[in-house]
Amino acid sequence: MQLLNKIVAHIGVGTPARIAELIQKDGLSLEALKYVVLDWNWRDQKSRRMVDIPEVKPEMLKMLETGILQRCRNGDTKIGLF
């Protein structure tokens, strides 16, 4: 997290749980966030998407509720599905 506080990252990649944790601990700022891209087409061995996996779905919703959805409502951030 110390590195994230010192630099500007133009692209970040992480699991929903890790991203939510970074946002909550002020390790990742949403101030300039323009886009969130979700890997919607990825499927596990059982052909489940991320949102269909019981362990991941609540983590994804938690991540979006950290302020990302509010930024989308305000028109500051857009969500894309890959």
C-alpha positions as CSV (number, residue, x, y, z in Angstrom):
1,M,0.0,0.0,0.0
2,Q,2.9,2.4,0.6
3,L,3.8,2.2,-3.1
4,L,0.2,3.0,-4.1
5,N,0.3,6.1,-2.0
6,K,3.5,7.4,-3.7
7,I,2.5,6.8,-7.4
8,V,-0.3,7.4,-9.8
9,A,-1.5,4.1,-11.3
10,H,-3.4,4.4,-14.6
11,I,-4.4,0.7,-14.6
12,G,-5.0,-1.6,-11.7
13,V,-5.9,-5.3,-11.7
14,G,-7.2,-7.3,-8.7
15,T,-9.8,-9.6,-7.2
16,P,-12.9,-7.9,-6.0
17,A,-12.0,-8.6,-2.4
18,R,-8.5,-7.1,-2.7
19,I,-9.7,-4.0,-4.5
20,A,-12.4,-3.4,-1.8
21,E,-9.8,-3.9,0.9
22,L,-7.4,-1.4,-0.7
23,I,-10.2,1.2,-1.1
24,Q,-11.4,0.7,2.5
25,K,-7.8,1.1,3.9
26,D,-7.2,4.2,1.8
27,G,-4.6,2.4,-0.2
28,L,-6.5,3.1,-3.4
29,S,-8.3,6.3,-4.2
30,L,-11.5,6.5,-6.3
31,E,-11.0,10.3,-6.9
32,A,-9.9,10.0,-10.5
33,L,-11.4,6.6,-11.3
34,K,-13.0,6.7,-14.7
35,Y,-13.5,3.0,-15.6
36,V,-14.1,-0.3,-13.9
37,V,-13.8,-3.3,-16.2
38,L,-15.2,-6.6,-15.0
39,D,-14.1,-9.9,-16.7
40,W,-17.7,-11.0,-17.2
41,N,-16.9,-13.8,-19.7
42,W,-14.3,-15.6,-17.6
43,R,-15.7,-19.0,-16.4
44,D,-14.4,-21.5,-14.0
45,Q,-14.3,-25.3,-14.5
46,K,-18.0,-25.5,-13.8
47,S,-18.7,-22.8,-16.4
48,R,-19.7,-20.3,-13.7
49,R,-19.0,-16.6,-14.2
50,M,-17.6,-14.5,-11.4
51,V,-21.0,-13.3,-10.3
52,D,-22.3,-16.9,-10.2
53,I,-19.7,-18.1,-7.8
54,P,-21.1,-18.0,-4.2
55,E,-17.8,-17.0,-2.7
56,V,-17.1,-14.2,-5.2
57,K,-20.5,-12.6,-5.7
58,P,-20.7,-10.9,-2.2
59,E,-17.1,-9.7,-2.6
60,M,-17.9,-8.1,-6.0
61,L,-21.0,-6.4,-4.5
62,K,-18.9,-5.2,-1.6
63,M,-16.3,-3.8,-3.9
64,L,-18.9,-1.9,-5.9
65,E,-20.5,-0.5,-2.7
66,T,-17.2,1.1,-1.6
67,G,-18.0,4.1,-3.6
68,I,-17.8,2.9,-7.2
69,L,-21.6,2.7,-7.7
70,Q,-22.0,6.2,-6.3
71,R,-19.4,7.5,-8.8
72,C,-21.3,5.7,-11.6
73,R,-24.6,7.3,-10.5
74,N,-22.8,10.7,-10.5
75,G,-21.5,10.0,-14.0
76,D,-17.9,10.1,-12.9
77,T,-17.1,6.4,-13.5
78,K,-18.4,3.8,-16.0
79,I,-18.5,0.0,-15.6
80,G,-17.6,-2.1,-18.6
81,L,-18.1,-5.8,-19.0
82,F,-15.3,-7.7,-20.8
